[in-house]
Amino acid sequence: MKIVLTIISLMLIIGCSPIKEPRLAFGKKCVIEADQVIWSHVWVYDKTDGLKANIEDCKQIAPK
């Protein structure tokens, strides 16, 4: 049941996005914006622009 709800939720997120050709990417990736490292395991991005987040930027996260 959780899997079905997760799939439906992801479809709604993609369907409601203002992106013309949305795509999903899974896996931990990071992007650096204005001296901050932003990370996520799920990315919604435009197919024509491509995904700007990558694994190499995750190395910039300060260790705890």
Beta strands, then each sheet from edge to edge (+ up, - down):
strand 1: 22-33
strand 2: 36-46
sheet 1: 1+ 2-
end
